[in-house]
């Protein structure tokens, strides 16, 4: 399933970065349902489910790290982007040279793909719940939805 999803996503031509990240996030929802029996709904509560999925992914020796980072990082980013009415942009990670997708919210940048990468490579000390709590505390109140 994950391999078919990867092929489908990588063969899709997205009109812009935001559409691509939304497409990957929706694919994460599909995969969570089919492979992990988890319901993801872009809510704050879904962050725990994603973290549990990442534990399972990390225990799979032959996982495709790049694809998993894009898939689950896009989902995490979409949760934040929707909560704060932010936008996706390509920007350099502080101290890095390559541009990576980031969510821009009121002048702040959040790097959800970097966080998922760290979660998969460093383990429990990089849990998503703690990251999400820190980000939401710093960003403050969510955007008002009309």
Residue pairs with C-beta under 8 A, 6 or more apart in sequence:
1 31
1 34
1 35
2 31
2 35
2 64
2 67
5 27
5 30
5 31
5 71
6 64
6 67
8 27
9 23
9 24
9 27
9 71
12 23
14 20
14 23
17 88
17 89
17 90
17 101
18 87
18 88
20 74
21 74
21 77
21 78
21 81
21 88
21 101
22 74
22 78
23 74
24 70
24 71
24 74
24 75
25 42
25 74
25 75
25 77
25 78
27 71
28 40
28 50
28 71
28 72
28 74
28 75
29 40
29 41
29 75
31 71
32 38
32 39
32 40
32 49
32 50
32 53
33 39
33 40
36 49
36 52
36 53
36 56
38 49
38 50
38 52
38 53
39 46
39 49
40 46
40 49
40 50
40 75
42 75
42 78
42 79
42 82
43 79
44 79
44 83
44 132
44 136
46 79
47 76
47 79
47 128
47 129
47 132
48 128
48 129
50 72
50 75
50 76
50 128
51 119
51 127
51 128
51 129
53 72
54 68
54 72
54 116
54 119
54 120
54 128
57 63
57 68
57 72
57 120
58 119
58 120
58 123
63 120
65 117
65 120
65 121
68 116
68 120
69 113
69 116
69 117
69 120
70 113
72 116
73 101
73 112
73 113
73 114
73 115
73 116
73 117
74 101
74 112
74 113
76 112
76 115
76 116
76 128
76 132
77 88
77 101
77 102
77 103
77 110
77 112
77 113
79 132
80 86
80 103
80 105
80 110
80 112
80 132
80 135
81 87
81 88
81 103
81 105
83 136
83 142
83 143
84 103
84 105
84 106
84 139
84 142
84 143
85 105
85 143
85 145
86 103
86 104
86 105
86 106
86 110
87 103
87 104
88 101
88 102
88 103
88 104
89 101
89 102
89 104
89 109
90 99
90 100
90 101
90 102
91 99
91 100
91 102
91 104
91 109
92 98
92 99
92 100
93 100
93 102
93 111
93 114
100 111
100 113
100 114
101 111
101 112
101 113
102 109
102 110
102 111
102 112
103 109
103 110
103 112
105 139
106 139
108 138
108 139
110 135
115 126
115 128
115 131
116 128
118 126
119 126
119 127
119 128
